[in-house]
Amino acid sequence: MTTLPVVIPPQVLRPVVYRALTKKYGLAIKLDGLQELAKYIGSSYGAQWKDEINPFLDTFAAQWRNDTCRGIFVDGVHVRQVLAELLEEVIVQSRSQDGILENHQDLPVEDVWQCINTIQQRRVPYNHWKKQFDSPANTSPPALKQDMFSTRYYITRDRSLRNAASLGAPFEFTEIKNFMGKDSQNFVVLGLLIMNNKGKWALEDPSGSIEIDISQCVPTPLSYYMPGCIVIAEGIYFTVGQTFHVTSMTHPPGEKRVDSQLALGNLDLVRATHLDKQRLIVLHEKEIELDENEIILLGGESMFLDQQNVHDALRKLFAKLEELPPYAIICFGSFFSKPVIPTSSNAIPSTTLYRKGFESLAVILEEFPELVSSTKFVFVPGNNDPWKSMSTLGMDGVLPMAPLPSLVTHKLERVLKQDIVWATNPCRIMYYSQEIFLVRDDLQQRLKVHDVSFPAIASSKDPHSGEEEGQYIDQLVKNPDQLPRELEQARKLVKTVLDQGHISPFVESIRPVDWEQDHTLMLFPAPTTLILCDTTAPKLNLTYNGCKAINPGSLIVNRKLKYSRYFPSTRNCIEEEVLF
């Protein structure tokens, strides 16, 4: 049964703790200690905490009294220490029970490797009043469209407020509806950046929208600003013209995965279950032990199975991998050089050519029995793949994208048997304690095209703005501390996506999204690893806020097949190539 976390106010828990710890064991609870207990009990026992709390407090008190140096005052520091000791005891006990976790082969299959498509992810609604997720429920499609923005907004708002509180500078955002009548006052707003029906920039939150003036705005660098992103803006509101004059703008601060999970009460949003801390620790230990496991990433846009040079390159690669087969191979589309569309001519239908491409891949794989028997294969579709290409003609369509149709999969399934996954785009892989997010999308190009041009920044970069010629030439000289351009672009891309907490932070006119599956595009909590196959972006291999970001790029460049080797145990990624 799924245990959803709840938020227990300390004042509600105080009478129960007083009876159990003070009257029974003579311990005096402090406010910070009570807050730590409330946080732990709410996340561990959920709505049924009243039925479970007395045995837990007895165990807690016994563990507290094991160390006489702690005294009788229960404070926050020592509460965390006791909870850590209790957790360690549970782990030791779990290891000694029948040796059930001594061999990773005894673990359930879903703990070792599980590919979760978007259609398998349940939607867990977010309650912004309680600042927690509720039980999964069925919601009508019109309501889902309305919830798309509000869910993103409230999750981002609460995440930003947690970040401010952790820095010791708590504050509140001003709702747009509260601007009315407050002339010449300074405000900090969290809102959705959009273009209104007058063609003017505006900010929108659940309470309303307001036109903004960005002529004097200086945004935080190393981020993209585009219609559909949620931003924090500071400025002055003037009742004349009812315009908010923005002086500075930035993205909401990112949050590490472990901090998000702690705030959610260790709720697994992908599988809509409660995370078992003890089991996660054991899975992580097993994951580290299997340091020889590797995942091969084959980039997109040039893995065209209708071209002979791709077959030659793959045969060369598979021959190399046959000596020491990897744990998995992830292939990103498109798998056809042209969009698969219906034809009315006498030429061979593109669907037939598409199917033959996969049949040729099956013939190649039959030459490598060790690879076939030991390796899992995952295929993530691209824009040219059916059936989405029938309507989009190879252009960007609605996210997420459905798996490849069964029309083309029969022969390859016979060769690979059970070790094949026809994934959606995007999808998630649960590997022991890790969550790996896979997506094939040319995101960088879209971000660049729709990036907002701020007049204050543009004028400062204008070489004809009245500066002396010598000063401008000095600006062209590279600063020794300046990052390489490709690395700077890579960081900008990753920071924008992870700070937004969404893989497609655009308005629907730029990148439409299926209302019923928008929750599957969320990057909250941040995944352990983000594998973004983007052929318009430089290759990625960096870490931001604890999230490993990788871009394998294009598969074939000239006569070289380029691929990436990802080692989950160490989270290292190595780029290699094969000449053919």
Phi, psi and omega in degrees: 000136181286131177253110179269136182290154176229159176263119181255115176298138181304326182291334176286324182280337188304313181299323180292316180294324179298315181293323186277318186262317185281305184288327185271322186240357177073026179260138180257119184272131175267166184298314181293326176294320178296322179295319178295318178296319180297319180295316182291314182295319179296321181282331185270324187247348175063214185292342180267023186295330181294331179280339187251351193288323185296312175300323180295316181294327175296316178295319179298314181296320179297319179291323178299317185282354176293334179244105184291344180290344183287335179077203184251354182265116184270102180253174185296319182299313183284334175297315178298323179295315180295319179297322177294321178295319178295321178296318179296321178296319179295322179295317179298319179295320181293329178288331184273353183274099173060010180062030188296332181250014181285338180234126184296342179290341179276352180286149173303147183302321183292342176278331183275309183205123178211122176264121184250112176282164184298327181289347179267348182275126178277146178275126178250110184292147181259127178262105186284345177285318179272349183058044179204167179271142178265179178294144178305140181214155178279132181230143181291149180306317178301321179292328179295321178298319179293324182285343184305310182284315185297322178296313177300318184296310186290325176296316179294319179299310182294325177295318180294320179293324176296320179296317180295320180294323180292335178272001179077019180227063181295145178205175178233147175278146176272128176288147185297327181296339181273004177286333190303127176081001182254082186282140173060034178250150182270137181223154170243123188236143169250121184203169178273127180277118183222170171254122184280181184290352175267000184079017180253152177289145182211160173246143182226136171226176184300343181269345181158191180223159181211141178287141182237154175246117183252017183296330180250013184281134175245104182280158174293131183287178178061036173209151173267144176238115185220158178301126181110350179270151178265128185231160171256121183237139176238139180181195184240134180261134177241129180293332175288114184087349181047055184236140177262111182272107186276130178257332179212151182214142179208165174278154174300145181294144177286171182219136179293152183302317183295324179291321178295316180297321179295319179293330180273001183073035178056048176265130177270103183287336182291316182254003178054047178227171177269132180286130176270109185300317182298317181292323178298320180295316179295318178297321179295321178296318178295322179298319180292324180297326183272059185287349179276346179292133178222153179241124179270130180250117178255114187295173186258187174073342179226011175271061185272110184283000175265007181242135185293325181296331176291319177299317180297318181294317180295322178297320178295318180293315182296326176296323178290319182285341181299330181293321179217087187299138177285170179290322182206155173234124180251122183249127180256136178282178015278151182257014178216142187286342179231155177300136178280108183226158177291144180238148179252359182273180179276001179290163179296129181302144181295331177295325178292316178296324179296315179296321180294329177298317178287328176294323176294323176297322178296320178296319179297316182294331179297341179282351186232080186296325180294318180296317182294321185278341187248346190245142174266142180243135177234130180243118180253121186287160176238192187291332182274356186271147180287158359262001181301326182294340180298327182258332184264345181056037177088358178273173178296130180246201182282136173263146355280167180260142182287160177295166176298143184289157182294345179305325188254359193258351191300306186293320179294325178293325178294326181284313185271350179056241186272349186269049179217140179230124172265102191268160169277170176237106005273179175208174180230143175245125175262110182242105186051244183267002185261150170244117183250120182262123181248133177209141174246109183197135176277075188283323184300315181298319180294322178295319180293318183296321187257011178294132183289136176265115180269122184303322182295324179283318181298320181291328180288340180265356183286118181291346181254027183272017176102003180281157175292149182298322180295324178295321181292323178296324177297329179291335180282344179283129185290131175290136180302332180271358182287138180285152172303147186301318181296319179293322179295319178294321179296316179296322181296318179296310183294317181298317180299312184293314183288325176294326178284337181069026183206138184282345179222074184278062182234162170288162187294333180291339179267314181214098182293150182229141175292119184305318187287347182235017179299328181296337180283349179265357181289142175248049179222123349300158180301139179292162175297317180223133175249113177255101182254109178271102184230110183281351177265356181250156174293161179297138182252143170197075184215169180235132178228121181054038177084355180263122177282125180245129183227137171233108181289345177071205180281150184282313186241126176232115186057240179250034180236134171262116183254133180217167181241143176248115181253127180254104184299327184296323180251351182059033175264150179229130182239133177264134179223170180213157179231129176275140179218000000 
